[in-house]
Amino acid sequence: MSCDSKDHSKHLCALKAQGLDDCIKTLSDNPVVECRNCGAKANHSNNVCAAQTIETEEINTREIPGDGVCGGY
């Protein structure tokens, strides 16, 4: 799929093609969106062609023991 955004030069795939790995690290160190086209993960939707929210895994928790100390056995 192609991107017709006028800001495509700011997208991670375009930055990768230019070899700007340090810039990519900065723009993807705390990702909240991913590109539906290439799967790149970014901190902001402006840095991918077709943004979708990243699905987060549900954290498994266990009950706190009767003594009220988490992890106590």
Helices and strands as residue ranges (DSSP letters): G 8-10, H 12-17, H 21-27, E 33-35, E 41-42, G 45-47, E 51-53
